Amino acid sequence: MSQTLNPAADDFQRLRDSFAQQTAMRTLGIEIHHIKSGEIELGMPYQTQLCQQHGFIHAGISTAALDSACGYAAFTLMPEDSGILTVEFKTSLLAPAQGEEFRFRGKVLRPGRQLYFSQGEAYALLQGEERLIATMSATLMCIQGREHIKN
């Protein structure tokens, strides 16, 4: 039976607490901008230390951010006592990651009891204009009953 698309009673505090534990996201300067049931938007400023040799944000950085966006979109729909792990993802790089800041949006396409299917999109913002730079399709697993994989 699929989970319902209703926000948690805690107004996503469990998700915020979980995200705050991700030292990788903190290191990359990625923050939560918006959350709603089955969706999330993360943001990151341009940082030269995250670039590849041509001055574009490295594809690995965009992929990591999209993975978190897809995962946390699914996490908004998971039971309170659960944790989440990525099972699989595919990233398509559509344009160089060049901009003043970046947005990473995740949306659940199909929730399930154990597997969730999400879609992610990465955007570069340059002079107020948003440009799609990458997409991701991801499969996430709801983990329950494992004390070390919770929230």
C-alpha positions as semicolon CSV with decimal commas, in nm:
position;residue;x (nm);y (nm);z (nm)
1;M;0,000;0,000;0,000
2;S;0,139;0,341;-0,094
3;Q;0,197;0,620;0,153
4;T;-0,039;0,916;0,137
5;L;0,078;1,251;0,007
6;N;0,020;1,435;0,335
7;P;0,278;1,638;0,523
8;A;0,398;1,502;0,852
9;A;0,244;1,646;1,166
10;D;0,588;1,776;1,267
11;D;0,589;2,023;0,977
12;F;0,894;1,847;0,832
13;Q;1,107;1,902;1,142
14;R;1,223;1,538;1,125
15;L;1,345;1,603;0,769
16;R;1,518;1,927;0,870
17;D;1,691;1,747;1,158
18;S;1,803;1,466;0,928
19;F;1,932;1,709;0,665
20;A;2,125;1,900;0,933
21;Q;2,317;1,579;1,009
22;Q;2,448;1,559;0,651
23;T;2,799;1,697;0,678
24;A;2,840;1,654;0,301
25;M;2,557;1,898;0,226
26;R;2,685;2,143;0,487
27;T;3,039;2,122;0,339
28;L;2,898;2,200;-0,006
29;G;2,695;2,494;0,126
30;I;2,365;2,331;0,025
31;E;2,057;2,441;0,218
32;I;1,686;2,362;0,217
33;H;1,487;2,637;0,046
34;H;1,139;2,484;0,032
35;I;0,963;2,164;0,142
36;K;0,617;2,032;0,075
37;S;0,475;1,685;0,076
38;G;0,658;1,481;-0,189
39;E;0,877;1,773;-0,300
40;I;1,182;1,969;-0,192
41;E;1,407;2,244;-0,326
42;L;1,769;2,279;-0,219
43;G;1,994;2,572;-0,301
44;M;2,367;2,634;-0,328
45;P;2,572;2,944;-0,415
46;Y;2,848;2,930;-0,676
47;Q;3,178;2,839;-0,511
48;T;3,507;2,818;-0,700
49;Q;3,631;2,535;-0,476
50;L;3,352;2,314;-0,618
51;C;3,448;2,366;-0,981
52;Q;3,618;2,154;-1,241
53;Q;3,897;2,284;-1,465
54;H;3,672;2,510;-1,680
55;G;3,509;2,692;-1,389
56;F;3,179;2,498;-1,398
57;I;3,041;2,331;-1,085
58;H;3,169;1,973;-1,098
59;A;2,916;1,712;-1,216
60;G;2,977;1,512;-0,897
61;I;2,860;1,807;-0,687
62;S;2,541;1,847;-0,891
63;T;2,480;1,473;-0,873
64;A;2,524;1,467;-0,494
65;A;2,279;1,756;-0,456
66;L;2,024;1,591;-0,686
67;D;2,058;1,264;-0,494
68;S;1,971;1,447;-0,172
69;A;1,683;1,633;-0,337
70;C;1,532;1,312;-0,473
71;G;1,585;1,132;-0,143
72;Y;1,446;1,401;0,081
73;A;1,142;1,444;-0,144
74;A;1,071;1,076;-0,078
75;F;1,153;1,112;0,292
76;T;0,867;1,363;0,331
77;L;0,627;1,074;0,265
78;M;0,791;0,803;0,474
79;P;0,674;0,683;0,817
80;E;0,820;0,861;1,118
81;D;1,031;0,566;1,234
82;S;1,203;0,519;0,898
83;G;1,534;0,603;0,738
84;I;1,617;0,632;0,371
85;L;1,888;0,501;0,139
86;T;1,940;0,550;-0,233
87;V;1,917;0,229;-0,434
88;E;1,989;0,363;-0,782
89;F;2,004;0,684;-0,982
90;K;2,075;0,808;-1,331
91;T;2,192;1,160;-1,399
92;S;2,175;1,336;-1,734
93;L;2,397;1,643;-1,768
94;L;2,225;1,884;-2,007
95;A;2,439;2,199;-1,989
96;P;2,749;2,328;-1,809
97;A;2,678;2,415;-1,444
98;Q;2,756;2,783;-1,479
99;G;2,570;3,037;-1,267
100;E;2,563;3,257;-0,961
101;E;2,362;3,003;-0,766
102;F;2,197;2,666;-0,815
103;R;1,864;2,502;-0,732
104;F;1,807;2,129;-0,695
105;R;1,445;2,014;-0,700
106;G;1,323;1,669;-0,612
107;K;0,973;1,534;-0,662
108;V;0,824;1,193;-0,589
109;L;0,677;1,032;-0,896
110;R;0,556;0,719;-0,721
111;P;0,564;0,635;-0,350
112;G;0,549;0,276;-0,233
113;R;0,577;0,076;0,087
114;Q;0,948;0,018;0,047
115;L;1,058;0,174;-0,285
116;Y;1,000;0,532;-0,391
117;F;1,065;0,672;-0,737
118;S;1,173;1,037;-0,760
119;Q;1,273;1,282;-1,028
120;G;1,524;1,562;-0,982
121;E;1,611;1,874;-1,177
122;A;1,911;2,102;-1,131
123;Y;1,898;2,466;-1,239
124;A;2,167;2,731;-1,271
125;L;2,061;3,088;-1,200
126;L;2,247;3,356;-1,391
127;Q;2,136;3,720;-1,387
128;G;1,796;3,614;-1,254
129;E;1,735;3,361;-1,531
130;E;1,696;2,991;-1,452
131;R;1,845;2,730;-1,686
132;L;1,800;2,352;-1,659
133;I;2,145;2,191;-1,635
134;A;2,079;1,833;-1,520
135;T;1,809;1,578;-1,445
136;M;1,802;1,268;-1,228
137;S;1,576;0,969;-1,190
138;A;1,621;0,790;-0,859
139;T;1,497;0,488;-0,668
140;L;1,499;0,526;-0,288
141;M;1,437;0,266;-0,021
142;C;1,241;0,317;0,300
143;I;1,437;0,148;0,581
144;Q;1,254;0,042;0,896
145;G;1,356;-0,165;1,195
146;R;1,726;-0,077;1,181
147;E;1,820;0,147;1,469
148;H;2,144;0,267;1,299
149;I;1,951;0,376;0,985
150;K;1,686;0,609;1,119
151;N;1,604;0,967;1,021
